[in-house]
Amino acid sequence: MSELEAEPPSDGVTLSPELLAAFAVAVQRAEKRRRILILGTLLAMLIIVGGMTLAFVIISRADPGQFIAWVLLVPPFAVGIVFWAFGRWARKA
């Protein structure tokens, strides 16, 4: 038997079927939470890139002397709401 085919060393610890099932459920919940957070992060990236691009277009088309710098605050505010909402969703999952 080669080293690659050898069985992993056993330290004498075996998990009961109930404990193994509980561990599997915990891992599945953690994976679901991580997936939700990744989805929220991807959505936030789209919002910040698209929102800031739109904000700069709006600012460039504004009349001279018109104050619309507040448009630059909308995308980060929207990203904050997305992070908050997806964080709550992940915590409940």
N, CA, C and O of each residue as an XYZ file, in Angstrom:
372
protein
N       0.853     -1.168      0.000
C       0.000      0.000      0.000
C       0.902      1.235      0.000
O       1.809      1.339      0.826
N       0.658      2.171     -0.922
C       1.480      3.377     -0.992
C       1.012      4.393      0.048
O      -0.016      4.208      0.699
N       1.778      5.461      0.189
C       1.426      6.482      1.176
C       0.133      7.197      0.798
O      -0.616      7.631      1.674
N      -0.134      7.322     -0.503
C      -1.348      8.001     -0.937
C      -2.594      7.185     -0.642
O      -3.675      7.745     -0.460
N      -2.454      5.877     -0.595
C      -3.598      5.004     -0.350
C      -3.763      4.673      1.120
O      -4.728      4.008      1.496
N      -2.861      5.111      1.938
C      -2.926      4.777      3.364
C      -4.116      5.466      4.011
O      -4.520      6.549      3.588
N      -4.661      4.852      5.011
C      -5.777      5.432      5.754
C      -5.253      6.575      6.622
O      -4.120      6.531      7.101
N      -6.090      7.602      6.821
C      -5.649      8.700      7.678
C      -5.451      8.208      9.105
O      -6.157      7.302      9.549
N      -4.511      8.787      9.822
C      -4.276      8.342     11.189
C      -5.502      8.603     12.051
O      -6.144      9.647     11.935
N      -5.814      7.665     12.900
C      -6.959      7.788     13.788
C      -6.464      8.090     15.185
O      -5.557      7.432     15.696
N      -7.066      9.087     15.794
C      -6.676      9.416     17.164
C      -7.625      8.792     18.181
O      -7.568      9.110     19.369
N      -8.480      7.918     17.719
C      -9.366      7.205     18.624
C     -10.677      7.930     18.889
O     -11.497      7.440     19.665
N     -10.896      9.085     18.266
C     -12.121      9.851     18.495
C     -13.077      9.575     17.340
O     -12.731      9.751     16.172
N     -14.269      9.146     17.684
C     -15.309      8.935     16.679
C     -16.532      9.742     17.094
O     -16.837      9.877     18.279
N     -17.216     10.267     16.106
C     -18.410     11.054     16.380
C     -19.641     10.170     16.306
O     -19.751      9.294     15.448
N     -20.555     10.416     17.214
C     -21.819      9.683     17.171
C     -22.628     10.189     15.977
O     -22.399     11.304     15.507
N     -23.556      9.398     15.491
C     -24.368      9.836     14.344
C     -25.146     11.123     14.639
O     -25.322     11.958     13.752
N     -25.610     11.284     15.875
C     -26.356     12.488     16.235
C     -25.450     13.713     16.197
O     -25.844     14.764     15.691
N     -24.244     13.584     16.728
C     -23.293     14.692     16.730
C     -22.833     15.018     15.312
O     -22.659     16.185     14.960
N     -22.643     14.000     14.518
C     -22.262     14.202     13.127
C     -23.370     14.920     12.357
O     -23.089     15.793     11.536
N     -24.626     14.558     12.618
C     -25.759     15.224     11.965
C     -25.869     16.678     12.411
O     -26.135     17.559     11.593
N     -25.666     16.936     13.700
C     -25.709     18.309     14.205
C     -24.591     19.143     13.592
O     -24.802     20.307     13.254
N     -23.417     18.565     13.448
C     -22.297     19.260     12.828
C     -22.608     19.575     11.366
O     -22.293     20.664     10.884
N     -23.220     18.631     10.664
C     -23.573     18.846      9.256
C     -24.591     19.975      9.121
O     -24.491     20.788      8.202
N     -25.566     20.035     10.022
C     -26.556     21.113      9.986
C     -25.891     22.454     10.253
O     -26.208     23.446      9.598
N     -24.970     22.492     11.210
C     -24.264     23.742     11.519
C     -23.430     24.214     10.338
O     -23.375     25.412     10.059
N     -22.792     23.306      9.654
C     -21.991     23.669      8.481
C     -22.890     24.179      7.361
O     -22.541     25.147      6.685
N     -24.045     23.541      7.153
C     -24.969     23.987      6.115
C     -25.498     25.392      6.416
O     -25.627     26.215      5.510
N     -25.803     25.665      7.685
C     -26.281     27.008      8.065
C     -25.197     28.041      7.836
O     -25.475     29.140      7.355
N     -23.958     27.699      8.177
C     -22.851     28.637      7.984
C     -22.635     28.911      6.490
O     -22.356     30.045      6.103
N     -22.761     27.885      5.660
C     -22.618     28.073      4.217
C     -23.741     28.946      3.665
O     -23.506     29.792      2.802
N     -24.958     28.745      4.161
C     -26.089     29.559      3.709
C     -25.881     31.020      4.096
O     -26.124     31.918      3.291
N     -25.431     31.258      5.325
C     -25.159     32.629      5.763
C     -24.074     33.271      4.914
O     -24.192     34.431      4.520
N     -23.034     32.526      4.636
C     -21.939     33.050      3.824
C     -22.416     33.377      2.414
O     -22.016     34.396      1.850
N     -23.262     32.530      1.838
C     -23.813     32.793      0.510
C     -24.645     34.075      0.502
O     -24.558     34.871     -0.432
N     -25.445     34.269      1.539
C     -26.268     35.479      1.636
C     -25.376     36.710      1.727
O     -25.638     37.712      1.061
N     -24.331     36.651      2.539
C     -23.435     37.797      2.688
C     -22.669     38.093      1.404
O     -22.434     39.256      1.078
N     -22.277     37.049      0.673
C     -21.592     37.265     -0.599
C     -22.540     37.908     -1.605
O     -22.138     38.798     -2.355
N     -23.784     37.468     -1.625
C     -24.769     38.067     -2.514
C     -24.969     39.545     -2.172
O     -25.058     40.383     -3.069
N     -25.039     39.861     -0.886
C     -25.169     41.254     -0.469
C     -23.967     42.088     -0.868
O     -24.120     43.235     -1.286
N     -22.779     41.531     -0.746
C     -21.568     42.254     -1.135
C     -21.540     42.515     -2.635
O     -21.177     43.610     -3.063
N     -21.917     41.530     -3.433
C     -21.958     41.719     -4.891
C     -22.992     42.774     -5.286
O     -22.737     43.597     -6.166
N     -24.151     42.749     -4.639
C     -25.171     43.748     -4.914
C     -24.679     45.139     -4.509
O     -24.919     46.116     -5.219
N     -23.993     45.227     -3.374
C     -23.460     46.514     -2.928
C     -22.418     47.049     -3.905
O     -22.371     48.251     -4.166
N     -21.587     46.167     -4.442
C     -20.594     46.619     -5.431
C     -21.276     47.168     -6.672
O     -20.862     48.201     -7.200
N     -22.316     46.492     -7.144
C     -23.043     46.991     -8.309
C     -23.682     48.340     -8.025
O     -23.655     49.236     -8.868
N     -24.256     48.482     -6.837
C     -24.909     49.738     -6.479
C     -23.904     50.872     -6.386
O     -24.173     51.969     -6.876
N     -22.751     50.635     -5.769
C     -21.787     51.719     -5.599
C     -21.192     52.130     -6.945
O     -21.016     53.322     -7.197
N     -20.881     51.169     -7.811
C     -20.303     51.514     -9.115
C     -21.350     52.204     -9.989
O     -21.088     53.265    -10.555
N     -22.516     51.612    -10.099
C     -23.568     52.207    -10.921
C     -24.066     53.526    -10.356
O     -24.301     54.477    -11.102
N     -24.227     53.585     -9.048
C     -24.731     54.805     -8.422
C     -23.757     55.959     -8.522
O     -24.163     57.089     -8.792
N     -22.466     55.693     -8.307
C     -21.486     56.773     -8.411
C     -21.327     57.221     -9.865
O     -21.135     58.408    -10.127
N     -21.403     56.292    -10.800
C     -21.354     56.662    -12.212
C     -22.534     57.558    -12.565
O     -22.364     58.585    -13.221
N     -23.717     57.173    -12.134
C     -24.908     57.975    -12.382
C     -24.800     59.335    -11.694
O     -25.199     60.352    -12.261
N     -24.264     59.353    -10.478
C     -24.111     60.621     -9.756
C     -23.159     61.560    -10.500
O     -23.429     62.756    -10.608
N     -22.064     61.032    -11.007
C     -21.131     61.881    -11.747
C     -21.748     62.382    -13.057
O     -21.486     63.511    -13.470
N     -22.554     61.561    -13.702
C     -23.244     62.002    -14.918
C     -24.223     63.118    -14.581
O     -24.306     64.113    -15.301
N     -24.956     62.958    -13.498
C     -25.910     63.992    -13.079
C     -25.179     65.291    -12.752
O     -25.625     66.370    -13.141
N     -24.069     65.193    -12.045
C     -23.310     66.390    -11.686
C     -22.744     67.062    -12.939
O     -22.730     68.289    -13.033
N     -22.283     66.270    -13.887
C     -21.703     66.860    -15.096
C     -22.744     67.557    -15.961
O     -22.400     68.468    -16.715
N     -23.985     67.160    -15.873
C     -25.043     67.762    -16.680
C     -25.778     68.884    -15.951
O     -26.679     69.503    -16.517
N     -25.404     69.146    -14.712
C     -26.079     70.192    -13.942
C     -25.649     71.567    -14.433
O     -24.563     71.741    -14.988
N     -26.516     72.523    -14.218
C     -26.189     73.902    -14.578
C     -25.077     74.417    -13.680
O     -25.010     74.036    -12.511
N     -24.205     75.271    -14.196
C     -23.145     75.848    -13.362
C     -23.742     76.635    -12.194
O     -24.694     77.397    -12.359
N     -23.167     76.433    -11.030
C     -23.636     77.117     -9.836
C     -24.740     76.382     -9.103
O     -25.102     76.770     -7.993
N     -25.279     75.336     -9.692
C     -26.337     74.554     -9.032
C     -25.696     73.552     -8.090
O     -24.808     72.801     -8.492
N     -26.144     73.533     -6.823
C     -25.553     72.636     -5.832
C     -26.311     71.313     -5.826
O     -27.454     71.234     -5.374
N     -25.649     70.277     -6.337
C     -26.255     68.938     -6.295
C     -25.240     67.912     -5.816
O     -25.295     66.744     -6.203
N     -24.324     68.346     -4.980
C     -23.319     67.414     -4.466
C     -23.944     66.353     -3.580
O     -23.328     65.317     -3.328
N     -25.161     66.595     -3.101
C     -25.841     65.603     -2.278
C     -26.049     64.292     -3.034
O     -26.242     63.241     -2.423
N     -26.009     64.359     -4.374
C     -26.187     63.155     -5.193
C     -25.084     62.141     -4.895
O     -25.297     60.936     -5.027
N     -23.916     62.621     -4.495
C     -22.806     61.719     -4.178
C     -23.035     60.942     -2.883
O     -22.354     59.946     -2.636
N     -23.976     61.377     -2.060
C     -24.256     60.682     -0.801
C     -25.260     59.541     -0.954
O     -25.355     58.677     -0.081
N     -26.001     59.533     -2.044
C     -27.047     58.525     -2.231
C     -26.482     57.111     -2.401
O     -26.962     56.200     -1.727
N     -25.480     56.880     -3.272
C     -24.976     55.500     -3.420
C     -24.387     54.903     -2.132
O     -24.695     53.751     -1.826
N     -23.555     55.625     -1.357
C     -23.073     55.019     -0.109
C     -24.201     54.743      0.891
O     -24.156     53.761      1.631
N     -25.205     55.612      0.904
C     -26.357     55.380      1.774
C     -27.101     54.114      1.349
O     -27.510     53.317      2.193
N     -27.276     53.933      0.039
C     -27.944     52.731     -0.474
C     -27.138     51.476     -0.150
O     -27.714     50.441      0.182
N     -25.815     51.559     -0.244
C     -24.958     50.414      0.089
C     -25.086     50.074      1.574
O     -25.119     48.902      1.948
N     -25.157     51.095      2.405
C     -25.346     50.854      3.833
C     -26.651     50.134      4.124
O     -26.696     49.237      4.965
N     -27.706     50.522      3.433
C     -28.998     49.851      3.610
C     -28.913     48.399      3.147
O     -29.459     47.506      3.795
N     -28.230     48.161      2.030
C     -28.076     46.785      1.526
C     -27.303     45.936      2.530
O     -27.707     44.814      2.836
N     -26.179     46.470      3.050
C     -25.404     45.716      4.039
C     -26.229     45.422      5.284
O     -26.173     44.318      5.826
N     -26.989     46.402      5.732
C     -27.818     46.211      6.922
C     -28.875     45.130      6.679
O     -29.058     44.232      7.500
N     -29.573     45.230      5.529
C     -30.642     44.278      5.230
C     -30.111     42.860      5.042
O     -30.698     41.909      5.557
N     -29.018     42.711      4.317
C     -28.466     41.371      4.099
C     -27.851     40.806      5.383
O     -27.858     39.593      5.595
N     -27.326     41.674      6.226
C     -26.811     41.211      7.515
C     -27.918     40.667      8.400
O     -27.751     39.634      9.048
N     -29.054     41.365      8.426
C     -30.206     40.873      9.205
C     -30.710     39.550      8.640
O     -31.044     38.631      9.387
N     -30.762     39.466      7.308
C     -31.237     38.247      6.649
C     -30.301     37.084      6.965
O     -30.759     35.975      7.240
N     -28.994     37.333      6.927
C     -28.030     36.278      7.208
C     -28.102     35.838      8.672
O     -27.931     34.658      8.977
N     -28.353     36.779      9.564
C     -28.432     36.428     10.982
C     -29.666     35.564     11.264
O     -29.638     34.699     12.140
N     -30.750     35.805     10.514
C     -31.982     35.019     10.715
C     -31.883     33.648     10.055
O     -32.581     32.715     10.453
N     -31.028     33.521      9.057
C     -30.919     32.253      8.310
C     -30.230     31.180      9.126
O     -30.058     30.058      8.651
